[in-house]
């Protein structure tokens, strides 16, 4: 078996024009030569002639030469000498009348053509002509022998041409295969490098990563995710199980269809989806979960990757900050309410106040109200208003807007603005918190006055559209650039132009107003044109007429 593999490997090397071992080809050549020697010995005169012995001696010498080259004792470039001397030895052997060795000349000729291509073909042609044709003129041979020699020559040349063309095509294929092999090895190497690089990234990131297949089975997780699982005592590689996964408040149990893994398996995309995980309240961890599904080229869902970012410390810090701000704001709000109330009482009900004293009191009143609004904004932001923090009841929206408009009109006239608010006679009652709704209307009027230059105007209206009450407040102020409209409801956002002009404010007013209106089940929208003004529209659901009291 081993010798057979060696033979096949030698032929493949010969065909591939690699550094072929000439021993294999030489052994194949020697076999028919020995068969010819046996034939001549048995069929001839009983003993071999001197020419034939000389030819066999040359074959033996060439075989030794091939062995030396194959073992590396002679340089590989000497390999071309082996088939050339084989052809010469055949030319000597054929001088014996009984020899048929000339037929074997095809083999060394093909050898030269296979291994050395066109150059080998030229060498083979010249050598065959010299070894077979020249002796015909030196020795008087019968016509039949000449015919056989010419026939051998024609067959040899024909085979040589075919072999040269085949060898060239084969060599091209070998080169292409070698190039493809190198490209494949390079691609495999690059893939391995990329895999190691990706694994290094996955192992170092501070985010838990979970890969799921199309059936929801776990494909892989990174070490960070495993540490999350160990910290929370999970029995498998899934972090968010039903019954121990809660919503953003940390107390509302999420249903199965609300779990990130369930939504991931159903092809949804999530960004910073807030959940709490854990059995005990004090041991729960907060995670911002992002989900990225991936699909086959045909668009079929093929799995998803979930990223779990532990934000427990961030949520704890935010809660402590909110509690601190709420406590401080609440403590400031009580004395400020007294200050504003007593200043209003002095200005409205106490007579005999000198003009200078009244001017001072109005300054106190204006700044106290401004500070009161600021404290209200901070307190509202800290409380994260929801329906649980609202004191709901039937509220006349017209009454709320009218009361706010009375105060806003004073500030507008003092700023040199035209103020016109038309409310109509309809009560338009809503289910809401009158104090919080007044805070929203005050914020909107305050912004309109603040950003409208003297000589401008502020208008307002209240109307009914279907089952909704609509409050519309517009001004002719500086306006808001289109690229900033989407940010006006973001906390602490202040336009660069506003900051440049040093217009006072915190950037909380509209953000808190939006939170309050949405907590009432309504909506707030804004439109603006730079240089022409801004319009803001508030929509709130109306309540039905009050039920009649039983007699």
RODREN-783585 format. One line per 3 residues: number of its first residue (from 1); their letters; for each residue y, x, z of C-alpha. Coordinates in steps of 0.02 Angstrom, whole numbers, plus 32768, in hexadecimal, padded with zeros to 4 digits. Each point is the difference from the previous one (the first is absolute). Layout:
NUM) A) Y/X/Z ~ ...
This chain:
1) XXX) 8000/8000/8000 ~ 8076/808E/802C ~ 7FE0/805B/7F5B
4) XXX) 801D/7F5E/7FA2 ~ 80A8/7FE7/8056 ~ 802E/80B5/7FD7
7) XXX) 7FD5/7FE4/7F49 ~ 8069/7F61/7FF5 ~ 8092/8052/805B
10) XXX) 7FFA/8094/7F88 ~ 8005/7F8F/7F67 ~ 8092/7F9E/804A
13) XXX) 8060/80A1/801E ~ 7FDB/8036/7F4E ~ 8041/7F5C/7FBC
16) XXX) 8098/8008/806F ~ 802C/80B1/7FC7 ~ 8006/8035/80B3
19) XXX) 7FC6/80AA/803A ~ 7F51/7FD7/7FC2 ~ 7F69/805F/803D
22) XXX) 7FB0/8045/7F5E ~ 7F54/8009/8051 ~ 7FDA/7F47/7FE6
25) XXX) 802B/8003/7F47 ~ 7FA5/80A5/7FE8 ~ 7F62/7FBD/8051
28) XXX) 8006/7F6B/7F89 ~ 8012/807A/7F6E ~ 7F70/8071/8039
31) XXX) 7F83/7F71/8007 ~ 7FF4/7FE0/7F42 ~ 8008/80BB/7FDD
34) XXX) 7F66/801D/806B ~ 7FAA/7F6E/7FAA ~ 8026/8051/7F58
37) XXX) 7FB9/80A7/8040 ~ 7F5E/7FAA/8032 ~ 7FF7/7FAD/7F55
40) XXX) 801C/80A4/7FA4 ~ 7F80/8059/806D ~ 7F79/7F7E/7FE4
43) XXX) 8024/7FD4/7F4C ~ 8033/80AA/7FBF ~ 7FAB/80A6/7FED
46) XXX) 7FC6/8008/80B3 ~ 808B/806F/803D ~ 80BC/7FF6/7FFA
49) XXX) 8064/8065/7F86 ~ 807F/8084/8033 ~ 8094/7F93/7FC7
52) XXX) 7FBF/7F6D/8064 ~ 7FE5/8069/809C ~ 80B1/8044/7FED
55) XXX) 8041/7F4E/7FF6 ~ 7F9F/7FCD/809D ~ 8041/809B/8059
58) XXX) 80B2/7FCD/7FD4 ~ 7FDE/7F4F/8043 ~ 7FC0/804D/80A2
61) XXX) 8099/8070/800F ~ 8075/7F6D/7FE1 ~ 7FA4/7F9A/8084
64) XXX) 801A/808D/807D ~ 80B8/8003/7FCF ~ 800C/7F44/8020
67) XXX) 7FB0/8015/80AC ~ 807B/808A/802E ~ 8095/7F94/7FCA
70) XXX) 7FBB/7F69/805D ~ 7FF0/8064/80A0 ~ 80B2/8042/7FF0
73) XXX) 7FCE/80B3/7FDE ~ 805A/7FFE/7F58 ~ 80A6/7FAC/7FD3
76) XXX) 7FF8/7F4C/7FC3 ~ 805D/8029/7F60 ~ 7F63/805C/7FC6
79) XXX) 7FA8/7F57/7FF5 ~ 802F/7FED/7F48 ~ 7F95/8098/7FD6
82) XXX) 7F60/7FA7/8037 ~ 7FF5/7F79/7F77 ~ 8041/807D/7F7C
85) XXX) 7F74/807B/8026 ~ 7F85/7F6E/8003 ~ 8030/7FD8/7F4B
88) XXX) 7FEB/80B9/7FD3 ~ 7F54/8003/8051 ~ 7FCE/7F66/7F99
91) XXX) 8038/805B/7F64 ~ 7F8B/808F/802D ~ 7F6F/7F8D/802D
94) XXX) 8008/7FA2/7F5B ~ 7FDB/80A2/7FA3 ~ 7F4B/7FDD/802D
97) XXX) 7FB6/7F92/7F7A ~ 7FA1/7F95/807E ~ 8096/7FE1/8073
100) XXX) 8058/7F58/8008 ~ 8083/803E/807B ~ 808D/7FE4/7F83
103) XXX) 7FF8/7F46/8029 ~ 8036/8027/80B2 ~ 80A7/8047/7FC2
106) XXX) 804B/7F53/8019 ~ 7FF7/8011/80BC ~ 806B/809E/801D
109) XXX) 8079/7FC2/7F7B ~ 8014/7F5B/805E ~ 8011/8062/80A1
112) XXX) 8094/8061/7FB9 ~ 804F/7F61/7FBE ~ 7FEC/7FA2/80A5
115) XXX) 803F/8085/8075 ~ 8083/8057/7F96 ~ 803A/7F75/7F8B
118) XXX) 804C/8030/7F5A ~ 8001/80B9/802A ~ 7F47/7FF6/8026
121) XXX) 7FE1/7FA3/7F5D ~ 8051/808B/7F9A ~ 7F9C/8085/805D
124) XXX) 7F5E/7F9C/7FE8 ~ 801F/7FE9/7F45 ~ 8023/80B7/7FE2
127) XXX) 7F6C/8039/806A ~ 7F87/7F87/7FAB ~ 8038/803A/7F54
130) XXX) 7FEB/80B6/802E ~ 7F59/7FE6/805A ~ 7FAC/7F8F/7F80
133) XXX) 8050/8019/7F56 ~ 8018/80BD/7FFE ~ 7F46/8026/801F
136) XXX) 7FD4/7F99/7F66 ~ 8059/8080/7F95 ~ 7FB6/8094/805D
139) XXX) 7F4D/7FC2/7FF9 ~ 7FAD/7FB7/7F67 ~ 7FD0/7F53/803D
142) XXX) 7FA7/7F78/7FA0 ~ 8062/7F6D/7FC1 ~ 7FB2/7F8B/8080
145) XXX) 803C/806E/808F ~ 80AF/8005/7FB6 ~ 8000/7F43/7FEF
148) XXX) 7FC9/7FEC/80B5 ~ 8089/8076/803A ~ 8087/7FA5/7F9D
151) XXX) 7FC0/7F5B/8045 ~ 8008/8045/80B2 ~ 80AF/803F/7FDC
154) XXX) 803B/7F55/7FC1 ~ 7FB4/7FA6/8095 ~ 804B/807D/8077
157) XXX) 80AE/7FF3/7FB6 ~ 7FF7/7F41/7FFD ~ 7FC7/7FF9/80B5
160) XXX) 8084/807E/802F ~ 808B/7F96/7FB4 ~ 7FC2/7F64/8058
163) XXX) 7FEF/805E/80A4 ~ 80AF/804A/7FF2 ~ 804E/7F54/7FE4
166) XXX) 7F96/7FB5/808B ~ 802B/8090/8075 ~ 80B9/7FE9/7FDF
169) XXX) 7FF5/7F46/8026 ~ 7F95/8024/8098 ~ 807B/8082/803D
172) XXX) 808F/7F84/7FF0 ~ 7F9D/7F85/8068 ~ 7FD9/8088/807E
175) XXX) 80B9/802C/800D ~ 802E/7F49/8013 ~ 7F7A/7FE8/8083
178) XXX) 803C/809B/805C ~ 80B3/7FC1/7FFB ~ 7FC8/7F56/803E
181) XXX) 7F9B/8052/808A ~ 8096/8066/8037 ~ 8070/7F67/7FFC
184) XXX) 7F7F/7F9F/8064 ~ 7FF1/808D/8080 ~ 80BD/800A/800B
187) XXX) 800D/7F42/8016 ~ 7F79/8003/8086 ~ 805A/808E/8057
190) XXX) 80A7/7FA5/7FF5 ~ 7FAD/7F62/8040 ~ 7FB5/805D/8092
193) XXX) 80A8/8051/8027 ~ 8057/7F58/7FF5 ~ 7F7D/7FB2/8070
196) XXX) 8016/8087/8083 ~ 80BC/7FEC/7FF3 ~ 7FF4/7F42/8014
199) XXX) 7F89/8013/8093 ~ 807A/8078/8053 ~ 808C/7F82/7FEA
202) XXX) 7F97/7F6E/8041 ~ 7FC9/8064/8096 ~ 80B0/8037/802D
205) XXX) 8067/7F5F/7FEA ~ 8030/7FA1/809D ~ 7FC7/7F5B/7FB3
208) XXX) 7F56/7FAE/800E ~ 7FB6/7FE5/7F53 ~ 7F73/7F87/7FD9
211) XXX) 7FB4/7FEB/7F51 ~ 7FA0/7F60/7FD9 ~ 7F98/7FD9/7F66
214) XXX) 8007/7F5D/7F9F ~ 7F83/7FAE/8079 ~ 8065/802F/8099
217) XXX) 7F88/8089/8035 ~ 804A/809F/804B ~ 8003/808D/7F82
220) XXX) 8053/8087/8069 ~ 807B/801D/8090 ~ 8067/8095/8032
223) XXX) 7FFB/8058/80AC ~ 80A0/7FAC/803B ~ 7FB3/7F55/7FE5
226) XXX) 7F67/8034/8062 ~ 806F/8031/8092 ~ 804F/7F53/7FFA
229) XXX) 7F53/7FB2/8005 ~ 7FCC/806C/8095 ~ 80A0/7FD9/8060
232) XXX) 7FE8/7F44/7FE9 ~ 7F44/8003/801E ~ 7FD2/7FB7/7F56
235) XXX) 7F45/7FF5/7FDB ~ 8012/801D/7F45 ~ 807E/8048/7F84
238) XXX) 8069/7F61/7FF3 ~ 8098/7FFF/8071 ~ 803E/7F4C/7FEF
241) XXX) 7F79/7F86/8033 ~ 801C/7F46/801D ~ 801C/7FD9/80B7
244) XXX) 804E/80A8/802D ~ 808B/800B/7F7E ~ 80A9/7FB1/8023
247) XXX) 80A1/7FDB/7FA4 ~ 80A9/8057/8012 ~ 801F/7FB2/80AA
250) XXX) 7F62/8051/8045 ~ 7FBB/7F5B/8042 ~ 7FDB/7F8D/7F6C
253) XXX) 7F4C/8019/7FC7 ~ 7FF4/8017/7F43 ~ 7F89/7F92/7F9F
256) XXX) 7F7E/8054/7F91 ~ 8065/7FE3/7F61 ~ 8096/8054/8052
259) XXX) 7FA5/80A3/8026 ~ 8033/8096/7F95 ~ 7F4C/8028/7FCF
262) XXX) 7FE0/7F4C/7FC6 ~ 809F/8000/7F9A ~ 7FD6/80AC/7FB9
265) XXX) 7F54/7FC7/7FC3 ~ 8054/7F6B/7FAC ~ 8072/8073/7F9A
268) XXX) 80A3/7FE8/8061 ~ 8084/8087/8011 ~ 8053/8019/80AA
271) XXX) 808E/806E/803C ~ 801D/8022/80B9 ~ 7F9E/7F67/8039
274) XXX) 8016/8002/80BE ~ 7F67/7FDF/806D ~ 7FC9/8024/80B2
277) XXX) 7F4B/8031/8022 ~ 7FA5/8003/80A7 ~ 7FA8/7F93/807F
280) XXX) 806F/801F/8097 ~ 80BC/7FE1/7FF6 ~ 802F/80A7/804C
283) XXX) 7F8A/8060/7F8C ~ 8031/7FB2/7F5A ~ 8045/806F/7F77
286) XXX) 807E/7FCE/7F7B ~ 7FDC/802D/7F4B ~ 8067/7FF1/7F62
289) XXX) 7F7B/7FE2/7F7B ~ 8017/801C/7F45 ~ 7F7D/7FCC/7F80
292) XXX) 7FEF/8041/7F4E ~ 7F77/7FB1/7F96 ~ 7FBC/8059/7F67
295) XXX) 7FB0/7FB8/7F64 ~ 7F8B/8032/7F73 ~ 8049/801E/7F50
298) XXX) 7FCE/7F4C/7FD9 ~ 8068/7FBF/8090 ~ 7F6F/7FD7/8075
301) XXX) 801E/801D/80B9 ~ 7FA5/809F/8033 ~ 8035/801C/80B4
304) XXX) 8096/8026/806D ~ 804A/8086/8070 ~ 804C/7FCF/80A7
307) XXX) 807B/8070/805D ~ 8015/7FE4/80BC ~ 809D/804B/804C
310) XXX) 8003/7FFD/80BE ~ 80AD/7FC4/8033 ~ 7FD9/7FD3/80B4
313) XXX) 807E/807B/8048 ~ 8084/7FC6/7F84 ~ 7FE5/7F49/802E
316) XXX) 8005/802B/80BA ~ 80A2/8060/7FE9 ~ 804C/7F70/7F9C
319) XXX) 7FCD/7F83/8086 ~ 804D/806B/808A ~ 809E/8014/7F99
322) XXX) 800C/7F44/7FE4 ~ 7FE3/7FDD/80B8 ~ 8087/807C/802F
325) XXX) 807E/7FBB/7F82 ~ 7FD8/7F4D/8033 ~ 8018/8028/80B9
328) XXX) 80A4/805C/7FE4 ~ 8041/7F7E/7F86 ~ 7FD3/7F72/8076
331) XXX) 8059/8056/8090 ~ 809B/801B/7F94 ~ 7FFE/7F50/7FB9
334) XXX) 8018/7FA8/80A7 ~ 80A4/8055/8033 ~ 8040/7FFA/7F4C
337) XXX) 7FE5/7F43/7FFC ~ 8069/7FF1/809E ~ 8089/8070/7FB9
340) XXX) 800A/7F9D/7F5E ~ 7FFD/7F5A/805C ~ 8089/802C/807B
343) XXX) 8070/804C/7F79 ~ 7FEC/7F60/7F99 ~ 802C/7F9C/809B
346) XXX) 809C/8068/8021 ~ 803C/7FF0/7F4C ~ 7FDF/7F45/7FF0
349) XXX) 801E/7FB2/80AC ~ 8073/8073/8061 ~ 80B9/7FED/7FE0
352) XXX) 808E/8077/8020 ~ 7FAD/8098/7FB0 ~ 8082/8074/7FB5
355) XXX) 7FF4/802C/7F46 ~ 7FD6/80B5/8028 ~ 7F76/7FCC/8078
358) XXX) 7FBD/7F82/7F81 ~ 7FF7/8089/7F7B ~ 7F9F/806E/8078
361) XXX) 7F8B/7F73/802C ~ 7FE0/7FDC/7F47 ~ 7FD1/80B7/7FE7
364) XXX) 7F88/7FF2/8093 ~ 7FBB/7F5E/7FB8 ~ 7FE6/8048/7F51
367) XXX) 7FA9/809F/803C ~ 7F98/7FA5/8083 ~ 7FC0/7F88/7F7B
370) XXX) 7FD9/8092/7F8D ~ 7FA0/8056/808B ~ 7FA9/7F5C/8028
373) XXX) 7FC6/7FF0/7F4B ~ 7FC1/80B3/8002 ~ 7F9D/7FE1/809F
376) XXX) 7FB9/7F5F/7FB4 ~ 7FC9/8061/7F66 ~ 7FAB/8086/8067
379) XXX) 7FAB/7F80/806F ~ 7FC3/7F9B/7F6B ~ 7FBB/809B/7FAD
382) XXX) 7FA8/8036/809F ~ 7FB1/7F55/8019 ~ 7FBA/7FFC/7F4E
385) XXX) 802A/7F48/7FF3 ~ 7F73/7F89/7FDA ~ 7FE7/7F48/8023
388) XXX) 7FC5/802A/80B0 ~ 80AD/8048/802B ~ 8061/7F6B/7FB9
391) XXX) 8035/7F6E/806D ~ 7FDF/7F78/7F80 ~ 804C/7F54/7FFD
394) XXX) 8059/7F87/7F8D ~ 80A1/8055/7FCB ~ 808E/7FBE/7F96
397) XXX) 801A/8089/7F81 ~ 80AA/7FB9/7FD3 ~ 8035/8010/80B6
400) XXX) 7FC5/80B5/8009 ~ 805C/8031/7F5F ~ 809D/7FA1/8036
403) XXX) 8008/8058/80A8 ~ 7FE8/80AB/7FAF ~ 8081/7FD7/7F7A
406) XXX) 8086/7FDA/8083 ~ 7FF1/80B0/8049 ~ 7FEC/8052/7F55
409) XXX) 809D/7FAA/7FBE ~ 806B/8051/8087 ~ 7FC1/80AD/7FD1
412) XXX) 8012/7FDC/7F45 ~ 80B5/7FC5/8010 ~ 8028/8097/806C
415) XXX) 7FB9/806F/7F74 ~ 806C/7FAA/7F7C ~ 7F72/7F9E/7FAF
418) XXX) 7FF5/7F4F/7FBE ~ 7F75/7FA2/805C ~ 7FB5/7F5D/7FC2
421) XXX) 7F5E/7FB5/8044 ~ 7FCB/7F4F/7FCF ~ 7F6F/7FB3/805F
424) XXX) 8002/7F46/7FD8 ~ 7FCA/7F7A/807B ~ 7F43/8012/7FFC
427) XXX) 7FB1/8045/80A0 ~ 7F71/8058/7FA4 ~ 7F94/8020/8097
430) XXX) 7F82/808E/8007 ~ 7F7C/8034/807C ~ 8049/80A0/8045
433) XXX) 8057/8069/8082 ~ 80BA/7FD6/7FF9 ~ 8036/80A4/8050
436) XXX) 7F9B/806A/7F86 ~ 803B/7F9C/7F69 ~ 80B4/8015/803B
439) XXX) 7FDE/80BB/800B ~ 7FCD/8000/7F47 ~ 8099/7F9D/7FC7
442) XXX) 8072/8070/8068 ~ 7FB3/809A/7FAF ~ 801A/7FBC/7F51
445) XXX) 80B5/7FCC/8021 ~ 8022/80A7/8056 ~ 7FBF/8062/7F69
448) XXX) 8067/7F96/7F88 ~ 809F/801F/8065 ~ 7FD9/80BA/8017
451) XXX) 7FE3/8026/7F47 ~ 8088/7F93/7FB2 ~ 80AC/8050/7FE8
454) XXX) 80A0/7FA3/8031 ~ 802D/7F77/7F85 ~ 7F4A/7FD5/7FDF
457) XXX) 7FA7/7F60/802D ~ 7F65/7FC5/805D ~ 7FAD/7F5A/7FD8
460) XXX) 7F6F/7FA4/804D ~ 7F9F/7F60/7FE7 ~ 7F6B/7FA1/8044
463) XXX) 7F97/7F8D/7F93 ~ 7F56/7FB1/7FF6 ~ 7F7F/802C/7F78
466) XXX) 7F61/7F9B/8010 ~ 7FB3/8026/80AA ~ 8070/8097/801E
469) XXX) 80AD/801F/8045 ~ 8061/8084/7F9F ~ 808E/8067/804B
472) XXX) 8067/805B/7F7C ~ 8082/8082/8033 ~ 805E/8067/7F7E
475) XXX) 808F/807D/7FFF ~ 806B/805D/7F81 ~ 7FE4/80AA/804F
478) XXX) 7FC9/80A9/7FBF ~ 7F51/7FC8/7FCE ~ 7F5B/805D/800A
481) XXX) 7FB9/8071/7F76 ~ 7F5F/7FBB/7FB1 ~ 7F99/8097/8037
484) XXX) 802E/7FDD/80B7 ~ 7FDC/7F45/8004 ~ 7F48/8019/8029
487) XXX) 802F/806A/8099 ~ 8082/7F90/8054 ~ 7F7B/7FAD/806D
490) XXX) 7FB7/80A8/8038 ~ 8028/8032/80B2 ~ 8090/807B/8015
493) XXX) 8024/8004/7F45 ~ 80B6/8021/7FDA ~ 8044/801A/7F52
496) XXX) 8043/80AF/7FDB ~ 80A5/7FB1/7FCC ~ 800E/7FA4/80A5
499) XXX) 7FDF/80A0/8061 ~ 807E/805E/7F96 ~ 8086/7F7C/8026
502) XXX) 7FD2/8008/80BB ~ 7FE5/7F44/800C ~ 7FB1/7FE1/80AC
505) XXX) 7F52/7FB7/8013 ~ 7F4C/8026/8031 ~ 7F9F/7FC3/7F67
508) XXX) 7F9D/7F86/806C ~ 805B/7F5D/7FDF ~ 7FAC/7FC7/7F5F
511) XXX) 7F57/8046/8033 ~ 8002/7F9A/80A1 ~ 8045/7F67/7FA5
514) XXX) 7F6E/8006/7F86 ~ 7F85/800F/8091 ~ 804C/7F6A/8059
517) XXX) 8005/7F92/7F64 ~ 7F4C/802A/7FD2 ~ 7FCB/7FDB/80B4
520) XXX) 8048/7F51/7FE1 ~ 7F96/7FEF/7F61 ~ 8097/8016/7F8E
523) XXX) 8040/8081/7F85 ~ 809D/8064/7FE3 ~ 8039/8044/7F57
526) XXX) 8093/8067/7FC6 ~ 8057/801B/7F5A ~ 8093/806F/7FDB
529) XXX) 806E/8049/7F77 ~ 8060/809F/8021 ~ 80BB/7FDD/8005
532) XXX) 7FE9/7F43/7FFF ~ 7FAB/7FD6/80A3 ~ 7F5F/7FCF/8056
535) XXX) 7FA8/7F5A/801B ~ 7F7B/7FDF/8083 ~ 7F91/7F66/8008
538) XXX) 7F9A/7FC7/8095 ~ 7F78/7F7B/7FEE ~ 7FB0/7FA8/8095
541) XXX) 7F80/7F72/8004 ~ 8047/7F5A/803C ~ 7FAD/7F95/8085
544) XXX) 7FE6/7F47/7FF1 ~ 8065/7F7C/805E ~ 7FDF/7FF9/80BB
547) XXX) 7F7C/7F84/8039 ~ 8041/7F5F/804B ~ 7FF3/7FF3/80BC
550) XX) 7F8D/7F76/8040 ~ 805A/7F71/8059
